[in-house]
Amino acid sequence: MPERKPRKDAARNRQAVLAAADDLFARSESLDSVTLAAVAAAAGVGKGTLFRAFGDRPGLLRALYEARLEPVREAVEAGPPPLGPATPPRQRVPALLDTLLCFKLDNRRLMLALEESGSSSPYQADHYERWHGLLDTMLGQIPGLTDSDFTAHALLAATRADLVEHLAGHECVPRENMRAQLANFTARVLDSGPARRPANEA
C-alpha cells in the first residue's frame, strides 16, 4: 500500500505540469520565454520533479503534444470514417491532412516550439515519422499513384507548423481558406497518377 502514494503524487504532478505548460504557451508572446523554471513555478513543483517526469524541454513539449493529440490518435486508429481505418484511402488522406492542419491551427505555439526543438531536424521527430508512415501506407494503396514516400513528405510539408504560422499569423489567411486550399492541393496530388485510357481503347 505505501508505494501507491508516490505513484499518485507523480501522476498528479505530471498533470499539474502539463496544465501549467499548456497555459503558459497559450499566453506567451515568445516561445523562448517559456522556460522549465517558469513551468515548474506555475505548477507548484520543483525543477527536479519536472526533470524526473519529462527529462528536458523537448520531452515536456512532446508530452504536452501527445496529451492534446490523444483524441485525434484514437479517431485515426479506431474511429469511424472519415479518419478511421475502414475509410478508403482517397477519402482518408484528405481527412487526415485537414485534421492535422486544424490541430496545428489550434496549437500554433506548441507546434512551433515542438518542431523547433528537434535535435537535428523536425523530420526525425517521432510525431512526424508517425504521420508520414501512415500517409505513405495509404498513398501506396491508391492505384496509379507513384512515389508514395516522397508524396507523403510533400503533403505533410503543407501542414508544417512554420508554414501554418506564416499563413495564419503573417498573411492573415482565414482558417477556412487554408482548409480549402489544402483540400484542393491534396485533390490535385491524388489525381496526378498516369492518365487512364478509355475502356474502348483497352
Solvent accessible surface area in square Angstrom, and as a share of the most:
residue,aa,sasa,rsa
1,M,159,0.71
2,P,116,0.73
3,E,95,0.43
4,R,124,0.45
5,K,136,0.58
6,P,83,0.52
7,R,149,0.54
8,K,132,0.56
9,D,37,0.19
10,A,60,0.46
11,A,58,0.45
12,R,147,0.54
13,N,46,0.24
14,R,92,0.33
15,Q,113,0.50
16,A,36,0.28
17,V,1,0.00
18,L,14,0.07
19,A,64,0.49
20,A,11,0.09
21,A,0,0.00
22,D,49,0.25
23,D,66,0.34
24,L,31,0.16
25,F,2,0.01
26,A,75,0.58
27,R,157,0.57
28,S,15,0.10
29,E,150,0.67
30,S,54,0.35
31,L,30,0.15
32,D,122,0.63
33,S,67,0.43
34,V,6,0.04
35,T,64,0.37
36,L,25,0.12
37,A,49,0.38
38,A,38,0.29
39,V,1,0.00
40,A,2,0.02
41,A,80,0.62
42,A,62,0.48
43,A,20,0.15
44,G,68,0.65
45,V,26,0.15
46,G,44,0.43
47,K,98,0.42
48,G,36,0.35
49,T,30,0.18
50,L,0,0.00
51,F,84,0.35
52,R,190,0.69
53,A,43,0.34
54,F,19,0.08
55,G,43,0.42
56,D,64,0.33
57,R,60,0.22
58,P,35,0.22
59,G,9,0.08
60,L,3,0.01
61,L,1,0.00
62,R,109,0.40
63,A,13,0.10
64,L,5,0.02
65,Y,6,0.02
66,E,53,0.24
67,A,56,0.43
68,R,58,0.21
69,L,0,0.00
70,E,69,0.31
71,P,88,0.55
72,V,22,0.13
73,R,37,0.14
74,E,99,0.44
75,A,30,0.24
76,V,8,0.05
77,E,112,0.50
78,A,87,0.68
79,G,18,0.17
80,P,102,0.64
81,P,86,0.54
82,P,76,0.48
83,L,24,0.12
84,G,0,0.00
85,P,77,0.48
86,A,89,0.69
87,T,10,0.06
88,P,79,0.49
89,P,30,0.19
90,R,86,0.31
91,Q,98,0.43
92,R,24,0.09
93,V,0,0.00
94,P,41,0.26
95,A,18,0.14
96,L,1,0.01
97,L,1,0.00
98,D,36,0.19
99,T,29,0.17
100,L,5,0.03
101,L,4,0.02
102,C,21,0.13
103,F,19,0.08
104,K,23,0.10
105,L,21,0.10
106,D,93,0.48
107,N,17,0.09
108,R,78,0.29
109,R,86,0.32
110,L,2,0.01
111,M,1,0.00
112,L,24,0.12
113,A,3,0.03
114,L,8,0.04
115,E,16,0.07
116,E,121,0.54
117,S,29,0.19
118,G,33,0.31
119,S,122,0.79
120,S,84,0.54
121,S,30,0.19
122,P,31,0.20
123,Y,100,0.38
124,Q,118,0.52
125,A,24,0.19
126,D,97,0.50
127,H,12,0.05
128,Y,24,0.09
129,E,98,0.44
130,R,79,0.29
131,W,13,0.04
132,H,23,0.10
133,G,35,0.34
134,L,40,0.20
135,L,0,0.00
136,D,39,0.20
137,T,78,0.46
138,M,5,0.02
139,L,0,0.00
140,G,53,0.51
141,Q,110,0.49
142,I,5,0.03
143,P,96,0.61
144,G,37,0.36
145,L,23,0.11
146,T,91,0.53
147,D,106,0.55
148,S,25,0.16
149,D,73,0.38
150,F,141,0.59
151,T,14,0.08
152,A,0,0.00
153,H,66,0.29
154,A,35,0.27
155,L,0,0.00
156,L,8,0.04
157,A,41,0.32
158,A,28,0.22
159,T,1,0.00
160,R,50,0.18
161,A,3,0.02
162,D,65,0.34
163,L,66,0.33
164,V,1,0.01
165,E,40,0.18
166,H,80,0.36
167,L,38,0.19
168,A,20,0.16
169,G,33,0.32
170,H,135,0.60
171,E,97,0.44
172,C,98,0.59
173,V,27,0.16
174,P,76,0.48
175,R,91,0.33
176,E,102,0.46
177,N,72,0.37
178,M,7,0.03
179,R,79,0.29
180,A,52,0.40
181,Q,100,0.45
182,L,14,0.07
183,A,52,0.40
184,N,87,0.45
185,F,67,0.28
186,T,1,0.01
187,A,48,0.37
188,R,153,0.56
189,V,28,0.16
190,L,8,0.04
191,D,101,0.52
192,S,78,0.50
193,G,25,0.24
194,P,88,0.55
195,A,103,0.80
196,R,170,0.62
197,R,170,0.62
198,P,76,0.48
199,A,96,0.74
200,N,139,0.71
201,E,102,0.46
202,A,108,0.84
